[in-house]
């Protein structure tokens, strides 16, 4: 069995009852947007095809989706460590189905976080020139966040339960700071940022707004952004594969 709707429903309800999930995947991106975007004096200034509030809102949506995907998928570690992997071995569900349910439930929370943030953004003055840009950004945020789901799943399966969740969360924050997500980078820092996992994801998500233009000047070609996303997706898929193999040996 590659996917269990019953297991998916149980997993989604369980996460809705988890205070950690509600705070760090739903509330934190909104709080960061309100602090750095809605409350900024320069929020109405133009930023590509939208204003600064819209730009910051999209950045926080990307960070929130990546955090949701990585942190929720990394919870696989504690379940495997508690013998959940051996329990699954007694059912028709394969480990691939277990991973698919984890990714699907995390994606739902990433979508919920994005929708809530967009609602708050629209209510606080985030504006884009065309309505389709909202849809395009939201779609790219969710599609791109799947790579961080693979990262979280791989970390959760490869490491023990005491360190995996913390490692995934710290890594995403690190990727955000050094990936041109929280603040515009330039010079050497921008050159380094282009090789980090979050850079291509954030640049692709912002494409409907900026079309590759950088706040610090210059422009990224689309092929470079897509190549970054593809390369890091392949790396994280390999990490997830290694984690699945290690979990099988533990069973």
C-alpha atoms as an extended CHARMM CRD file, in Angstrom:
* protein
*
       251  EXT
         1         1  UNK       CA              0.0000000000        0.0000000000        0.0000000000  PROA      1               0.0000000000
         2         2  UNK       CA              1.5140000000        3.3090000000       -1.1240000000  PROA      2               0.0000000000
         3         3  UNK       CA             -0.9810000000        5.6510000000        0.5930000000  PROA      3               0.0000000000
         4         4  UNK       CA             -3.5130000000        5.2260000000        3.3920000000  PROA      4               0.0000000000
         5         5  UNK       CA             -6.3160000000        7.8190000000        3.6240000000  PROA      5               0.0000000000
         6         6  UNK       CA             -7.1130000000        6.6440000000        7.1640000000  PROA      6               0.0000000000
         7         7  UNK       CA             -3.5250000000        7.1000000000        8.3080000000  PROA      7               0.0000000000
         8         8  UNK       CA             -3.4580000000       10.4990000000        6.6130000000  PROA      8               0.0000000000
         9         9  UNK       CA             -6.5910000000       11.6360000000        8.4470000000  PROA      9               0.0000000000
        10        10  UNK       CA             -5.2550000000       10.4500000000       11.7960000000  PROA      10              0.0000000000
        11        11  UNK       CA             -1.9240000000       12.1780000000       11.1810000000  PROA      11              0.0000000000
        12        12  UNK       CA             -3.5870000000       15.4850000000       10.2290000000  PROA      12              0.0000000000
        13        13  UNK       CA             -5.8320000000       15.4770000000       13.3120000000  PROA      13              0.0000000000
        14        14  UNK       CA             -2.8940000000       14.5950000000       15.5490000000  PROA      14              0.0000000000
        15        15  UNK       CA             -0.8730000000       17.5220000000       14.2670000000  PROA      15              0.0000000000
        16        16  UNK       CA             -3.7940000000       19.9220000000       14.7120000000  PROA      16              0.0000000000
        17        17  UNK       CA             -3.7800000000       18.9900000000       18.3850000000  PROA      17              0.0000000000
        18        18  UNK       CA             -0.0450000000       19.6140000000       18.7130000000  PROA      18              0.0000000000
        19        19  UNK       CA              0.7280000000       23.0760000000       20.2050000000  PROA      19              0.0000000000
        20        20  UNK       CA              4.2340000000       23.0100000000       18.6910000000  PROA      20              0.0000000000
        21        21  UNK       CA              2.7660000000       22.5670000000       15.2270000000  PROA      21              0.0000000000
        22        22  UNK       CA              0.2460000000       25.3550000000       15.6610000000  PROA      22              0.0000000000
        23        23  UNK       CA              2.8030000000       27.8410000000       16.9860000000  PROA      23              0.0000000000
        24        24  UNK       CA              5.7860000000       27.1950000000       14.7390000000  PROA      24              0.0000000000
        25        25  UNK       CA              4.0310000000       26.3960000000       11.4750000000  PROA      25              0.0000000000
        26        26  UNK       CA              0.9900000000       28.6680000000       11.6440000000  PROA      26              0.0000000000
        27        27  UNK       CA              1.5870000000       31.5070000000       14.1090000000  PROA      27              0.0000000000
        28        28  UNK       CA              5.2940000000       32.2520000000       13.6410000000  PROA      28              0.0000000000
        29        29  UNK       CA              5.2180000000       33.1860000000        9.9050000000  PROA      29              0.0000000000
        30        30  UNK       CA              2.2890000000       35.5190000000       10.5610000000  PROA      30              0.0000000000
        31        31  UNK       CA              4.0390000000       37.1320000000       13.5330000000  PROA      31              0.0000000000
        32        32  UNK       CA              7.2140000000       37.6610000000       11.5010000000  PROA      32              0.0000000000
        33        33  UNK       CA              5.2510000000       39.2370000000        8.6600000000  PROA      33              0.0000000000
        34        34  UNK       CA              3.4190000000       41.5760000000       11.0380000000  PROA      34              0.0000000000
        35        35  UNK       CA              6.7430000000       42.5970000000       12.5660000000  PROA      35              0.0000000000
        36        36  UNK       CA              8.8500000000       43.0450000000        9.4240000000  PROA      36              0.0000000000
        37        37  UNK       CA              6.2310000000       43.6740000000        6.7480000000  PROA      37              0.0000000000
        38        38  UNK       CA              2.9130000000       45.0860000000        7.9330000000  PROA      38              0.0000000000
        39        39  UNK       CA              4.5630000000       47.2500000000       10.5720000000  PROA      39              0.0000000000
        40        40  UNK       CA              7.2840000000       48.6410000000        8.3120000000  PROA      40              0.0000000000
        41        41  UNK       CA              7.1440000000       52.3610000000        7.4970000000  PROA      41              0.0000000000
        42        42  UNK       CA              8.2460000000       51.6100000000        3.9250000000  PROA      42              0.0000000000
        43        43  UNK       CA              5.6440000000       48.8820000000        3.4000000000  PROA      43              0.0000000000
        44        44  UNK       CA              3.7970000000       50.7810000000        0.6680000000  PROA      44              0.0000000000
        45        45  UNK       CA              6.9070000000       51.3080000000       -1.4500000000  PROA      45              0.0000000000
        46        46  UNK       CA              7.0640000000       49.4990000000       -4.7850000000  PROA      46              0.0000000000
        47        47  UNK       CA              8.8860000000       46.1520000000       -4.9990000000  PROA      47              0.0000000000
        48        48  UNK       CA              8.6200000000       44.8070000000       -8.5300000000  PROA      48              0.0000000000
        49        49  UNK       CA              4.9940000000       44.0430000000       -9.3540000000  PROA      49              0.0000000000
        50        50  UNK       CA              3.8380000000       44.5400000000       -5.7700000000  PROA      50              0.0000000000
        51        51  UNK       CA              4.6300000000       46.5610000000       -2.6890000000  PROA      51              0.0000000000
        52        52  UNK       CA              7.1490000000       45.8110000000        0.0540000000  PROA      52              0.0000000000
        53        53  UNK       CA              4.4730000000       44.2840000000        2.2830000000  PROA      53              0.0000000000
        54        54  UNK       CA              3.6330000000       41.7820000000       -0.4530000000  PROA      54              0.0000000000
        55        55  UNK       CA              7.3270000000       41.0100000000       -0.9490000000  PROA      55              0.0000000000
        56        56  UNK       CA              7.8750000000       40.3860000000        2.7790000000  PROA      56              0.0000000000
        57        57  UNK       CA              4.6540000000       38.3850000000        3.0300000000  PROA      57              0.0000000000
        58        58  UNK       CA              5.8160000000       36.0770000000        0.2470000000  PROA      58              0.0000000000
        59        59  UNK       CA              9.2350000000       35.6530000000        1.8830000000  PROA      59              0.0000000000
        60        60  UNK       CA              7.6210000000       34.6830000000        5.1880000000  PROA      60              0.0000000000
        61        61  UNK       CA              5.2840000000       32.3020000000        3.3490000000  PROA      61              0.0000000000
        62        62  UNK       CA              8.2950000000       30.5490000000        1.8240000000  PROA      62              0.0000000000
        63        63  UNK       CA             10.0210000000       30.2910000000        5.2010000000  PROA      63              0.0000000000
        64        64  UNK       CA              6.8270000000       29.1090000000        6.9200000000  PROA      64              0.0000000000
        65        65  UNK       CA              6.1350000000       26.4300000000        4.3090000000  PROA      65              0.0000000000
        66        66  UNK       CA              9.7190000000       25.1720000000        4.4450000000  PROA      66              0.0000000000
        67        67  UNK       CA              9.5800000000       25.0700000000        8.2530000000  PROA      67              0.0000000000
        68        68  UNK       CA              6.2770000000       23.2020000000        8.2440000000  PROA      68              0.0000000000
        69        69  UNK       CA              7.4690000000       20.6430000000        5.7190000000  PROA      69              0.0000000000
        70        70  UNK       CA             10.8180000000       19.9790000000        7.3800000000  PROA      70              0.0000000000
        71        71  UNK       CA              9.6710000000       19.9560000000       11.0110000000  PROA      71              0.0000000000
        72        72  UNK       CA              6.5720000000       17.8010000000       10.4950000000  PROA      72              0.0000000000
        73        73  UNK       CA              8.3770000000       15.2910000000        8.3140000000  PROA      73              0.0000000000
        74        74  UNK       CA             11.2580000000       15.0670000000       10.7940000000  PROA      74              0.0000000000
        75        75  UNK       CA              8.8230000000       13.7320000000       13.4080000000  PROA      75              0.0000000000
        76        76  UNK       CA              9.2150000000       10.4000000000       11.6220000000  PROA      76              0.0000000000
        77        77  UNK       CA             12.3270000000        9.8840000000       13.7320000000  PROA      77              0.0000000000
        78        78  UNK       CA             10.5240000000        9.6370000000       17.0470000000  PROA      78              0.0000000000
        79        79  UNK       CA              7.9290000000        7.2680000000       15.6070000000  PROA      79              0.0000000000
        80        80  UNK       CA             10.5490000000        4.9710000000       14.1100000000  PROA      80              0.0000000000
        81        81  UNK       CA             12.5340000000        5.0930000000       17.3510000000  PROA      81              0.0000000000
        82        82  UNK       CA              9.4430000000        4.0490000000       19.3020000000  PROA      82              0.0000000000
        83        83  UNK       CA              8.9810000000        0.9600000000       17.1560000000  PROA      83              0.0000000000
        84        84  UNK       CA              6.5060000000        2.4100000000       14.6830000000  PROA      84              0.0000000000
        85        85  UNK       CA              8.5660000000        1.0310000000       11.8290000000  PROA      85              0.0000000000
        86        86  UNK       CA              8.1570000000       -2.5050000000       13.1570000000  PROA      86              0.0000000000
        87        87  UNK       CA              4.4300000000       -1.8840000000       13.5570000000  PROA      87              0.0000000000
        88        88  UNK       CA              4.1890000000       -0.8070000000        9.9220000000  PROA      88              0.0000000000
        89        89  UNK       CA              5.9850000000       -3.9600000000        8.8700000000  PROA      89              0.0000000000
        90        90  UNK       CA              2.9580000000       -5.9140000000       10.1570000000  PROA      90              0.0000000000
        91        91  UNK       CA              0.5700000000       -3.9810000000        7.8690000000  PROA      91              0.0000000000
        92        92  UNK       CA              0.1520000000       -3.7590000000        4.0760000000  PROA      92              0.0000000000
        93        93  UNK       CA              1.6410000000       -0.2360000000        4.1420000000  PROA      93              0.0000000000
        94        94  UNK       CA              5.1840000000        0.0690000000        2.8810000000  PROA      94              0.0000000000
        95        95  UNK       CA              7.7500000000        2.5240000000        4.1730000000  PROA      95              0.0000000000
        96        96  UNK       CA              7.2430000000        4.4790000000        0.9520000000  PROA      96              0.0000000000
        97        97  UNK       CA              3.5550000000        4.8400000000        1.8480000000  PROA      97              0.0000000000
        98        98  UNK       CA              4.5010000000        6.0240000000        5.3240000000  PROA      98              0.0000000000
        99        99  UNK       CA              6.7670000000        8.6730000000        3.7650000000  PROA      99              0.0000000000
       100       100  UNK       CA              4.0030000000        9.7220000000        1.3450000000  PROA      100             0.0000000000
       101       101  UNK       CA              1.5240000000       10.2590000000        4.1780000000  PROA      101             0.0000000000
       102       102  UNK       CA              4.0820000000       12.3150000000        6.0970000000  PROA      102             0.0000000000
       103       103  UNK       CA              4.7530000000       14.5030000000        3.0620000000  PROA      103             0.0000000000
       104       104  UNK       CA              1.0390000000       14.9260000000        2.3020000000  PROA      104             0.0000000000
       105       105  UNK       CA              0.0950000000       15.9300000000        5.8490000000  PROA      105             0.0000000000
       106       106  UNK       CA              2.9980000000       18.3610000000        6.0590000000  PROA      106             0.0000000000
       107       107  UNK       CA              1.9840000000       19.8730000000        2.7040000000  PROA      107             0.0000000000
       108       108  UNK       CA             -1.5370000000       20.4480000000        4.0270000000  PROA      108             0.0000000000
       109       109  UNK       CA             -0.1470000000       22.3940000000        6.9830000000  PROA      109             0.0000000000
       110       110  UNK       CA              2.1510000000       24.3540000000        4.6820000000  PROA      110             0.0000000000
       111       111  UNK       CA             -0.8970000000       25.2270000000        2.5500000000  PROA      111             0.0000000000
       112       112  UNK       CA             -2.8820000000       26.2450000000        5.6330000000  PROA      112             0.0000000000
       113       113  UNK       CA             -0.0250000000       28.4360000000        6.8660000000  PROA      113             0.0000000000
       114       114  UNK       CA              0.2680000000       30.0720000000        3.4400000000  PROA      114             0.0000000000
       115       115  UNK       CA             -3.4590000000       30.7670000000        3.1240000000  PROA      115             0.0000000000
       116       116  UNK       CA             -3.6770000000       32.2670000000        6.6220000000  PROA      116             0.0000000000
       117       117  UNK       CA             -0.6370000000       34.4490000000        5.9460000000  PROA      117             0.0000000000
       118       118  UNK       CA             -2.1120000000       35.6460000000        2.6490000000  PROA      118             0.0000000000
       119       119  UNK       CA             -5.3570000000       36.5590000000        4.4030000000  PROA      119             0.0000000000
       120       120  UNK       CA             -3.4700000000       38.5660000000        7.0190000000  PROA      120             0.0000000000
       121       121  UNK       CA             -1.3580000000       40.1620000000        4.2890000000  PROA      121             0.0000000000
       122       122  UNK       CA             -4.3850000000       41.2210000000        2.2510000000  PROA      122             0.0000000000
       123       123  UNK       CA             -5.9650000000       42.7020000000        5.3810000000  PROA      123             0.0000000000
       124       124  UNK       CA             -2.8410000000       44.7160000000        6.2570000000  PROA      124             0.0000000000
       125       125  UNK       CA             -2.0380000000       46.3010000000        2.9230000000  PROA      125             0.0000000000
       126       126  UNK       CA             -0.0460000000       43.7220000000        0.9450000000  PROA      126             0.0000000000
       127       127  UNK       CA             -0.7430000000       44.4900000000       -2.7080000000  PROA      127             0.0000000000
       128       128  UNK       CA              0.1850000000       43.0460000000       -6.1070000000  PROA      128             0.0000000000
       129       129  UNK       CA             -0.5590000000       44.4790000000       -9.5380000000  PROA      129             0.0000000000
       130       130  UNK       CA             -2.6140000000       41.4550000000      -10.6350000000  PROA      130             0.0000000000
       131       131  UNK       CA             -4.6330000000       38.8310000000       -8.7670000000  PROA      131             0.0000000000
       132       132  UNK       CA             -2.9170000000       35.9750000000      -10.6060000000  PROA      132             0.0000000000
       133       133  UNK       CA              0.3710000000       36.8700000000       -8.9090000000  PROA      133             0.0000000000
       134       134  UNK       CA             -1.0830000000       35.8340000000       -5.5460000000  PROA      134             0.0000000000
       135       135  UNK       CA             -2.0590000000       32.4600000000       -6.9780000000  PROA      135             0.0000000000
       136       136  UNK       CA              1.2780000000       32.0210000000       -8.7300000000  PROA      136             0.0000000000
       137       137  UNK       CA              3.2900000000       32.8100000000       -5.6020000000  PROA      137             0.0000000000
       138       138  UNK       CA              1.1710000000       30.4800000000       -3.4500000000  PROA      138             0.0000000000
       139       139  UNK       CA              1.5310000000       27.6490000000       -5.9510000000  PROA      139             0.0000000000
       140       140  UNK       CA              5.3000000000       28.0670000000       -6.1660000000  PROA      140             0.0000000000
       141       141  UNK       CA              5.6080000000       28.2630000000       -2.3800000000  PROA      141             0.0000000000
       142       142  UNK       CA              3.8600000000       24.9180000000       -1.9130000000  PROA      142             0.0000000000
       143       143  UNK       CA              5.4630000000       23.1700000000       -4.8780000000  PROA      143             0.0000000000
       144       144  UNK       CA              8.9430000000       24.2560000000       -3.8770000000  PROA      144             0.0000000000
       145       145  UNK       CA              8.4370000000       23.3650000000       -0.2230000000  PROA      145             0.0000000000
       146       146  UNK       CA              8.2670000000       19.6720000000       -1.1330000000  PROA      146             0.0000000000
       147       147  UNK       CA             12.0570000000       19.6320000000       -1.3420000000  PROA      147             0.0000000000
       148       148  UNK       CA             12.2530000000       20.6470000000        2.3270000000  PROA      148             0.0000000000
       149       149  UNK       CA              9.7850000000       17.8980000000        3.1560000000  PROA      149             0.0000000000
       150       150  UNK       CA             12.2920000000       15.4640000000        1.7010000000  PROA      150             0.0000000000
       151       151  UNK       CA             15.0030000000       17.1230000000        3.7690000000  PROA      151             0.0000000000
       152       152  UNK       CA             13.0080000000       16.8370000000        6.9920000000  PROA      152             0.0000000000
       153       153  UNK       CA             12.0200000000       13.2590000000        6.2660000000  PROA      153             0.0000000000
       154       154  UNK       CA             15.6130000000       12.2930000000        5.5600000000  PROA      154             0.0000000000
       155       155  UNK       CA             16.9010000000       13.9620000000        8.7220000000  PROA      155             0.0000000000
       156       156  UNK       CA             14.1090000000       12.4180000000       10.7820000000  PROA      156             0.0000000000
       157       157  UNK       CA             14.7950000000        8.9170000000        9.5370000000  PROA      157             0.0000000000
       158       158  UNK       CA             18.5770000000        9.1340000000        9.5320000000  PROA      158             0.0000000000
       159       159  UNK       CA             19.1240000000       10.5480000000       13.0300000000  PROA      159             0.0000000000
       160       160  UNK       CA             17.8180000000        9.6770000000       16.4580000000  PROA      160             0.0000000000
       161       161  UNK       CA             14.6430000000       11.2500000000       17.8610000000  PROA      161             0.0000000000
       162       162  UNK       CA             16.5070000000       13.4470000000       20.3480000000  PROA      162             0.0000000000
       163       163  UNK       CA             18.2300000000       15.5010000000       17.6860000000  PROA      163             0.0000000000
       164       164  UNK       CA             16.3450000000       15.2350000000       14.3940000000  PROA      164             0.0000000000
       165       165  UNK       CA             13.5530000000       17.7740000000       14.9820000000  PROA      165             0.0000000000
       166       166  UNK       CA             15.9290000000       20.3580000000       16.4280000000  PROA      166             0.0000000000
       167       167  UNK       CA             18.4270000000       19.7820000000       13.6280000000  PROA      167             0.0000000000
       168       168  UNK       CA             15.8010000000       20.2450000000       10.9120000000  PROA      168             0.0000000000
       169       169  UNK       CA             14.4180000000       23.4540000000       12.4550000000  PROA      169             0.0000000000
       170       170  UNK       CA             17.8540000000       24.9780000000       13.0220000000  PROA      170             0.0000000000
       171       171  UNK       CA             18.9010000000       24.0870000000        9.4890000000  PROA      171             0.0000000000
       172       172  UNK       CA             15.8640000000       25.7730000000        7.9050000000  PROA      172             0.0000000000
       173       173  UNK       CA             16.4880000000       28.9390000000        9.9310000000  PROA      173             0.0000000000
       174       174  UNK       CA             20.1310000000       28.8690000000        8.8720000000  PROA      174             0.0000000000
       175       175  UNK       CA             19.1300000000       28.3530000000        5.2350000000  PROA      175             0.0000000000
       176       176  UNK       CA             16.7520000000       31.3160000000        5.4840000000  PROA      176             0.0000000000
       177       177  UNK       CA             19.3060000000       33.7420000000        6.8750000000  PROA      177             0.0000000000
       178       178  UNK       CA             21.9640000000       32.7610000000        4.3510000000  PROA      178             0.0000000000
       179       179  UNK       CA             19.5560000000       32.2480000000        1.4480000000  PROA      179             0.0000000000
       180       180  UNK       CA             18.4830000000       35.8700000000        0.8760000000  PROA      180             0.0000000000
       181       181  UNK       CA             15.0860000000       35.2860000000        2.5020000000  PROA      181             0.0000000000
       182       182  UNK       CA             15.0460000000       37.5560000000        5.5570000000  PROA      182             0.0000000000
       183       183  UNK       CA             17.1630000000       40.4350000000        4.2970000000  PROA      183             0.0000000000
       184       184  UNK       CA             18.5790000000       41.5300000000        0.9200000000  PROA      184             0.0000000000
       185       185  UNK       CA             22.1770000000       40.3700000000        0.5650000000  PROA      185             0.0000000000
       186       186  UNK       CA             24.8560000000       41.7370000000       -1.7100000000  PROA      186             0.0000000000
       187       187  UNK       CA             28.5140000000       41.2830000000       -2.5570000000  PROA      187             0.0000000000
       188       188  UNK       CA             30.2640000000       38.1590000000       -1.3190000000  PROA      188             0.0000000000
       189       189  UNK       CA             27.3270000000       37.1610000000        0.8830000000  PROA      189             0.0000000000
       190       190  UNK       CA             25.0250000000       37.1350000000       -2.1490000000  PROA      190             0.0000000000
       191       191  UNK       CA             27.5240000000       35.0130000000       -4.0950000000  PROA      191             0.0000000000
       192       192  UNK       CA             27.6300000000       32.5100000000       -1.2330000000  PROA      192             0.0000000000
       193       193  UNK       CA             23.8330000000       32.5760000000       -0.8550000000  PROA      193             0.0000000000
       194       194  UNK       CA             23.3680000000       31.3340000000       -4.4320000000  PROA      194             0.0000000000
       195       195  UNK       CA             24.7920000000       27.9610000000       -3.3580000000  PROA      195             0.0000000000
       196       196  UNK       CA             22.4430000000       27.5190000000       -0.3640000000  PROA      196             0.0000000000
       197       197  UNK       CA             19.2000000000       25.4830000000       -0.5140000000  PROA      197             0.0000000000
       198       198  UNK       CA             16.7740000000       28.3190000000        0.2320000000  PROA      198             0.0000000000
       199       199  UNK       CA             18.1110000000       30.7630000000       -2.3630000000  PROA      199             0.0000000000
       200       200  UNK       CA             16.7170000000       29.1590000000       -5.5050000000  PROA      200             0.0000000000
       201       201  UNK       CA             13.4360000000       28.3270000000       -3.7770000000  PROA      201             0.0000000000
       202       202  UNK       CA             12.9190000000       31.9130000000       -2.5690000000  PROA      202             0.0000000000
       203       203  UNK       CA             13.9650000000       33.3770000000       -5.9180000000  PROA      203             0.0000000000
       204       204  UNK       CA             11.5450000000       31.1260000000       -7.8080000000  PROA      204             0.0000000000
       205       205  UNK       CA              8.7170000000       31.9460000000       -5.4220000000  PROA      205             0.0000000000
       206       206  UNK       CA              9.3630000000       35.6780000000       -5.9000000000  PROA      206             0.0000000000
       207       207  UNK       CA              9.5530000000       35.4180000000       -9.6840000000  PROA      207             0.0000000000
       208       208  UNK       CA              5.9390000000       36.5550000000      -10.2720000000  PROA      208             0.0000000000
       209       209  UNK       CA              6.8210000000       39.7180000000       -8.3130000000  PROA      209             0.0000000000
       210       210  UNK       CA             10.4140000000       40.5260000000       -9.2490000000  PROA      210             0.0000000000
       211       211  UNK       CA             11.0500000000       38.4760000000      -12.4280000000  PROA      211             0.0000000000
       212       212  UNK       CA             14.5080000000       37.7470000000      -11.0870000000  PROA      212             0.0000000000
       213       213  UNK       CA             15.4290000000       41.3110000000      -10.0980000000  PROA      213             0.0000000000
       214       214  UNK       CA             17.3780000000       41.6000000000       -6.8440000000  PROA      214             0.0000000000
       215       215  UNK       CA             16.7290000000       44.2430000000       -4.1980000000  PROA      215             0.0000000000
       216       216  UNK       CA             20.4570000000       44.9610000000       -4.0770000000  PROA      216             0.0000000000
       217       217  UNK       CA             20.6550000000       45.3520000000       -7.8670000000  PROA      217             0.0000000000
       218       218  UNK       CA             21.2450000000       42.9290000000      -10.7110000000  PROA      218             0.0000000000
       219       219  UNK       CA             19.1200000000       40.0040000000      -11.8260000000  PROA      219             0.0000000000
       220       220  UNK       CA             19.1520000000       36.2180000000      -11.6120000000  PROA      220             0.0000000000
       221       221  UNK       CA             18.4390000000       34.2830000000      -14.8310000000  PROA      221             0.0000000000
       222       222  UNK       CA             15.5770000000       31.8110000000      -14.6040000000  PROA      222             0.0000000000
       223       223  UNK       CA             17.7740000000       28.8700000000      -15.6030000000  PROA      223             0.0000000000
       224       224  UNK       CA             20.0460000000       29.4960000000      -12.6000000000  PROA      224             0.0000000000
       225       225  UNK       CA             17.0870000000       29.5660000000      -10.2130000000  PROA      225             0.0000000000
       226       226  UNK       CA             15.6090000000       26.3500000000      -11.6520000000  PROA      226             0.0000000000
       227       227  UNK       CA             19.0020000000       24.6380000000      -11.6000000000  PROA      227             0.0000000000
       228       228  UNK       CA             19.4150000000       25.4850000000       -7.9110000000  PROA      228             0.0000000000
       229       229  UNK       CA             15.9970000000       24.0730000000       -7.0320000000  PROA      229             0.0000000000
       230       230  UNK       CA             16.5710000000       20.9100000000       -9.0770000000  PROA      230             0.0000000000
       231       231  UNK       CA             20.0420000000       20.3010000000       -7.6290000000  PROA      231             0.0000000000
       232       232  UNK       CA             18.9650000000       20.6830000000       -3.9960000000  PROA      232             0.0000000000
       233       233  UNK       CA             15.8360000000       18.6020000000       -4.5740000000  PROA      233             0.0000000000
       234       234  UNK       CA             18.0780000000       15.7890000000       -5.8290000000  PROA      234             0.0000000000
       235       235  UNK       CA             20.3620000000       16.1780000000       -2.8000000000  PROA      235             0.0000000000
       236       236  UNK       CA             17.4500000000       16.0860000000       -0.3370000000  PROA      236             0.0000000000
       237       237  UNK       CA             15.8940000000       13.1140000000       -2.1480000000  PROA      237             0.0000000000
       238       238  UNK       CA             19.1890000000       11.2660000000       -1.6840000000  PROA      238             0.0000000000
       239       239  UNK       CA             19.1880000000       12.1970000000        2.0250000000  PROA      239             0.0000000000
       240       240  UNK       CA             15.6350000000       10.8600000000        2.3550000000  PROA      240             0.0000000000
       241       241  UNK       CA             16.6140000000        7.6460000000        0.5570000000  PROA      241             0.0000000000
       242       242  UNK       CA             19.5340000000        7.1320000000        2.9200000000  PROA      242             0.0000000000
       243       243  UNK       CA             17.2180000000        7.7120000000        5.8600000000  PROA      243             0.0000000000
       244       244  UNK       CA             14.7280000000        5.1030000000        4.5970000000  PROA      244             0.0000000000
       245       245  UNK       CA             17.5160000000        2.5440000000        4.2130000000  PROA      245             0.0000000000
       246       246  UNK       CA             18.7900000000        3.2250000000        7.7420000000  PROA      246             0.0000000000
       247       247  UNK       CA             15.2860000000        2.8910000000        9.1710000000  PROA      247             0.0000000000
       248       248  UNK       CA             14.9100000000       -0.5010000000        7.4870000000  PROA      248             0.0000000000
       249       249  UNK       CA             18.1420000000       -1.7020000000        9.0790000000  PROA      249             0.0000000000
       250       250  UNK       CA             16.8790000000       -0.5800000000       12.4930000000  PROA      250             0.0000000000
       251       251  UNK       CA             13.7150000000       -2.6290000000       11.9840000000  PROA      251             0.0000000000
